[in-house]
Amino acid sequence: MNATEKMHVQGRGGFYEQTGAIRDVIQNHLFQVLTNLALEPAWRIVDPVLKADTPVHQYERNTWGPTDVDKLVSPAGGWQHPVATDKSETERCS
């Protein structure tokens, strides 16, 4: 299929240059390419997590999660008043 024009491009380039359309097209295209390049590595990290057969645990509404998990990850003294324990404990957590 040919879509030839009888009109030449005379004068149209000046219009696009004057209105800034060319600059906008180039900026938008470069932004789209940059976005695709930035998001691809992120999906390589997230995709396996989403596809994993990790069970979803239900928990009570208006809580921070299951109490079993809270017992495992809470610092000594709780989240509101944490206290430092022996050095081996703090090194293990950092």
Biotite code that builds the C-alpha atoms (Angstrom):
import biotite.structure as struc

atoms = struc.array([
    struc.Atom([0.000, 0.000, 0.000], chain_id="A", res_id=1, res_name="MET", atom_name="CA", element="C"),
    struc.Atom([1.337, 3.389, -0.943], chain_id="A", res_id=2, res_name="ASN", atom_name="CA", element="C"),
    struc.Atom([0.114, 6.596, 0.595], chain_id="A", res_id=3, res_name="ALA", atom_name="CA", element="C"),
    struc.Atom([1.846, 9.145, -1.529], chain_id="A", res_id=4, res_name="THR", atom_name="CA", element="C"),
    struc.Atom([1.050, 12.810, -1.155], chain_id="A", res_id=5, res_name="GLU", atom_name="CA", element="C"),
    struc.Atom([0.943, 15.272, -3.937], chain_id="A", res_id=6, res_name="LYS", atom_name="CA", element="C"),
    struc.Atom([1.679, 18.077, -1.502], chain_id="A", res_id=7, res_name="MET", atom_name="CA", element="C"),
    struc.Atom([5.248, 18.381, -0.416], chain_id="A", res_id=8, res_name="HIS", atom_name="CA", element="C"),
    struc.Atom([6.359, 19.042, 3.126], chain_id="A", res_id=9, res_name="VAL", atom_name="CA", element="C"),
    struc.Atom([7.099, 22.645, 2.390], chain_id="A", res_id=10, res_name="GLN", atom_name="CA", element="C"),
    struc.Atom([6.228, 24.820, 5.344], chain_id="A", res_id=11, res_name="GLY", atom_name="CA", element="C"),
    struc.Atom([5.076, 21.978, 7.591], chain_id="A", res_id=12, res_name="ARG", atom_name="CA", element="C"),
    struc.Atom([8.438, 21.496, 9.282], chain_id="A", res_id=13, res_name="GLY", atom_name="CA", element="C"),
    struc.Atom([8.450, 25.133, 10.325], chain_id="A", res_id=14, res_name="GLY", atom_name="CA", element="C"),
    struc.Atom([4.979, 24.759, 11.850], chain_id="A", res_id=15, res_name="PHE", atom_name="CA", element="C"),
    struc.Atom([6.012, 21.751, 13.919], chain_id="A", res_id=16, res_name="TYR", atom_name="CA", element="C"),
    struc.Atom([9.242, 23.427, 14.958], chain_id="A", res_id=17, res_name="GLU", atom_name="CA", element="C"),
    struc.Atom([7.412, 26.609, 15.919], chain_id="A", res_id=18, res_name="GLN", atom_name="CA", element="C"),
    struc.Atom([4.757, 24.827, 17.989], chain_id="A", res_id=19, res_name="THR", atom_name="CA", element="C"),
    struc.Atom([7.297, 22.528, 19.655], chain_id="A", res_id=20, res_name="GLY", atom_name="CA", element="C"),
    struc.Atom([5.548, 19.360, 18.484], chain_id="A", res_id=21, res_name="ALA", atom_name="CA", element="C"),
    struc.Atom([8.782, 17.706, 17.375], chain_id="A", res_id=22, res_name="ILE", atom_name="CA", element="C"),
    struc.Atom([10.394, 18.346, 20.750], chain_id="A", res_id=23, res_name="ARG", atom_name="CA", element="C"),
    struc.Atom([7.329, 16.943, 22.550], chain_id="A", res_id=24, res_name="ASP", atom_name="CA", element="C"),
    struc.Atom([7.333, 13.800, 20.413], chain_id="A", res_id=25, res_name="VAL", atom_name="CA", element="C"),
    struc.Atom([11.016, 13.184, 21.042], chain_id="A", res_id=26, res_name="ILE", atom_name="CA", element="C"),
    struc.Atom([10.702, 13.849, 24.791], chain_id="A", res_id=27, res_name="GLN", atom_name="CA", element="C"),
    struc.Atom([7.682, 11.555, 25.124], chain_id="A", res_id=28, res_name="ASN", atom_name="CA", element="C"),
    struc.Atom([9.348, 8.801, 23.123], chain_id="A", res_id=29, res_name="HIS", atom_name="CA", element="C"),
    struc.Atom([12.543, 8.995, 25.180], chain_id="A", res_id=30, res_name="LEU", atom_name="CA", element="C"),
    struc.Atom([10.497, 8.956, 28.404], chain_id="A", res_id=31, res_name="PHE", atom_name="CA", element="C"),
    struc.Atom([8.621, 5.846, 27.243], chain_id="A", res_id=32, res_name="GLN", atom_name="CA", element="C"),
    struc.Atom([11.875, 4.079, 26.383], chain_id="A", res_id=33, res_name="VAL", atom_name="CA", element="C"),
    struc.Atom([13.396, 5.064, 29.749], chain_id="A", res_id=34, res_name="LEU", atom_name="CA", element="C"),
    struc.Atom([10.291, 3.845, 31.594], chain_id="A", res_id=35, res_name="THR", atom_name="CA", element="C"),
    struc.Atom([10.380, 0.483, 29.838], chain_id="A", res_id=36, res_name="ASN", atom_name="CA", element="C"),
    struc.Atom([14.090, 0.091, 30.574], chain_id="A", res_id=37, res_name="LEU", atom_name="CA", element="C"),
    struc.Atom([13.571, 0.954, 34.247], chain_id="A", res_id=38, res_name="ALA", atom_name="CA", element="C"),
    struc.Atom([10.532, -1.256, 34.797], chain_id="A", res_id=39, res_name="LEU", atom_name="CA", element="C"),
    struc.Atom([11.924, -4.395, 33.199], chain_id="A", res_id=40, res_name="GLU", atom_name="CA", element="C"),
    struc.Atom([14.475, -5.094, 35.970], chain_id="A", res_id=41, res_name="PRO", atom_name="CA", element="C"),
    struc.Atom([11.806, -4.440, 38.605], chain_id="A", res_id=42, res_name="ALA", atom_name="CA", element="C"),
    struc.Atom([9.515, -7.066, 37.081], chain_id="A", res_id=43, res_name="TRP", atom_name="CA", element="C"),
    struc.Atom([12.366, -9.583, 37.075], chain_id="A", res_id=44, res_name="ARG", atom_name="CA", element="C"),
    struc.Atom([12.396, -9.217, 40.861], chain_id="A", res_id=45, res_name="ILE", atom_name="CA", element="C"),
    struc.Atom([8.633, -9.025, 41.467], chain_id="A", res_id=46, res_name="VAL", atom_name="CA", element="C"),
    struc.Atom([7.415, -11.648, 38.999], chain_id="A", res_id=47, res_name="ASP", atom_name="CA", element="C"),
    struc.Atom([8.892, -14.712, 40.769], chain_id="A", res_id=48, res_name="PRO", atom_name="CA", element="C"),
    struc.Atom([7.434, -13.490, 44.062], chain_id="A", res_id=49, res_name="VAL", atom_name="CA", element="C"),
    struc.Atom([3.983, -13.138, 42.531], chain_id="A", res_id=50, res_name="LEU", atom_name="CA", element="C"),
    struc.Atom([4.188, -16.591, 40.955], chain_id="A", res_id=51, res_name="LYS", atom_name="CA", element="C"),
    struc.Atom([5.432, -18.320, 44.135], chain_id="A", res_id=52, res_name="ALA", atom_name="CA", element="C"),
    struc.Atom([3.078, -20.666, 45.953], chain_id="A", res_id=53, res_name="ASP", atom_name="CA", element="C"),
    struc.Atom([3.435, -18.778, 49.207], chain_id="A", res_id=54, res_name="THR", atom_name="CA", element="C"),
    struc.Atom([0.359, -19.170, 51.386], chain_id="A", res_id=55, res_name="PRO", atom_name="CA", element="C"),
    struc.Atom([-1.621, -16.072, 52.264], chain_id="A", res_id=56, res_name="VAL", atom_name="CA", element="C"),
    struc.Atom([-2.383, -15.857, 55.973], chain_id="A", res_id=57, res_name="HIS", atom_name="CA", element="C"),
    struc.Atom([-5.570, -14.150, 57.092], chain_id="A", res_id=58, res_name="GLN", atom_name="CA", element="C"),
    struc.Atom([-5.409, -11.854, 60.084], chain_id="A", res_id=59, res_name="TYR", atom_name="CA", element="C"),
    struc.Atom([-7.718, -9.745, 62.163], chain_id="A", res_id=60, res_name="GLU", atom_name="CA", element="C"),
    struc.Atom([-8.856, -6.467, 60.737], chain_id="A", res_id=61, res_name="ARG", atom_name="CA", element="C"),
    struc.Atom([-7.100, -3.329, 62.061], chain_id="A", res_id=62, res_name="ASN", atom_name="CA", element="C"),
    struc.Atom([-3.999, -5.272, 63.142], chain_id="A", res_id=63, res_name="THR", atom_name="CA", element="C"),
    struc.Atom([-0.480, -5.352, 61.758], chain_id="A", res_id=64, res_name="TRP", atom_name="CA", element="C"),
    struc.Atom([-0.715, -9.007, 60.839], chain_id="A", res_id=65, res_name="GLY", atom_name="CA", element="C"),
    struc.Atom([-0.839, -12.474, 62.349], chain_id="A", res_id=66, res_name="PRO", atom_name="CA", element="C"),
    struc.Atom([0.335, -12.608, 65.959], chain_id="A", res_id=67, res_name="THR", atom_name="CA", element="C"),
    struc.Atom([2.633, -15.559, 65.183], chain_id="A", res_id=68, res_name="ASP", atom_name="CA", element="C"),
    struc.Atom([4.586, -13.423, 62.750], chain_id="A", res_id=69, res_name="VAL", atom_name="CA", element="C"),
    struc.Atom([4.621, -10.482, 65.139], chain_id="A", res_id=70, res_name="ASP", atom_name="CA", element="C"),
    struc.Atom([6.253, -12.710, 67.759], chain_id="A", res_id=71, res_name="LYS", atom_name="CA", element="C"),
    struc.Atom([9.004, -13.630, 65.286], chain_id="A", res_id=72, res_name="LEU", atom_name="CA", element="C"),
    struc.Atom([9.847, -10.157, 64.002], chain_id="A", res_id=73, res_name="VAL", atom_name="CA", element="C"),
    struc.Atom([9.105, -7.832, 66.932], chain_id="A", res_id=74, res_name="SER", atom_name="CA", element="C"),
    struc.Atom([12.156, -6.345, 68.639], chain_id="A", res_id=75, res_name="PRO", atom_name="CA", element="C"),
    struc.Atom([12.740, -6.924, 72.333], chain_id="A", res_id=76, res_name="ALA", atom_name="CA", element="C"),
    struc.Atom([10.421, -4.590, 74.243], chain_id="A", res_id=77, res_name="GLY", atom_name="CA", element="C"),
    struc.Atom([7.990, -4.334, 71.309], chain_id="A", res_id=78, res_name="GLY", atom_name="CA", element="C"),
    struc.Atom([7.721, -1.778, 68.533], chain_id="A", res_id=79, res_name="TRP", atom_name="CA", element="C"),
    struc.Atom([6.773, 1.140, 70.775], chain_id="A", res_id=80, res_name="GLN", atom_name="CA", element="C"),
    struc.Atom([9.575, 0.659, 73.367], chain_id="A", res_id=81, res_name="HIS", atom_name="CA", element="C"),
    struc.Atom([12.380, -1.417, 71.823], chain_id="A", res_id=82, res_name="PRO", atom_name="CA", element="C"),
    struc.Atom([15.342, -2.267, 74.006], chain_id="A", res_id=83, res_name="VAL", atom_name="CA", element="C"),
    struc.Atom([18.808, -3.396, 73.066], chain_id="A", res_id=84, res_name="ALA", atom_name="CA", element="C"),
    struc.Atom([19.656, -6.937, 74.020], chain_id="A", res_id=85, res_name="THR", atom_name="CA", element="C"),
    struc.Atom([23.022, -8.647, 74.031], chain_id="A", res_id=86, res_name="ASP", atom_name="CA", element="C"),
    struc.Atom([25.385, -7.828, 71.182], chain_id="A", res_id=87, res_name="LYS", atom_name="CA", element="C"),
    struc.Atom([24.866, -11.117, 69.340], chain_id="A", res_id=88, res_name="SER", atom_name="CA", element="C"),
    struc.Atom([21.132, -10.402, 69.076], chain_id="A", res_id=89, res_name="GLU", atom_name="CA", element="C"),
    struc.Atom([21.635, -6.906, 67.589], chain_id="A", res_id=90, res_name="THR", atom_name="CA", element="C"),
    struc.Atom([24.269, -8.160, 65.129], chain_id="A", res_id=91, res_name="GLU", atom_name="CA", element="C"),
    struc.Atom([21.972, -10.937, 63.976], chain_id="A", res_id=92, res_name="ARG", atom_name="CA", element="C"),
    struc.Atom([19.181, -8.444, 63.194], chain_id="A", res_id=93, res_name="CYS", atom_name="CA", element="C"),
    struc.Atom([21.300, -5.918, 61.301], chain_id="A", res_id=94, res_name="SER", atom_name="CA", element="C"),
])
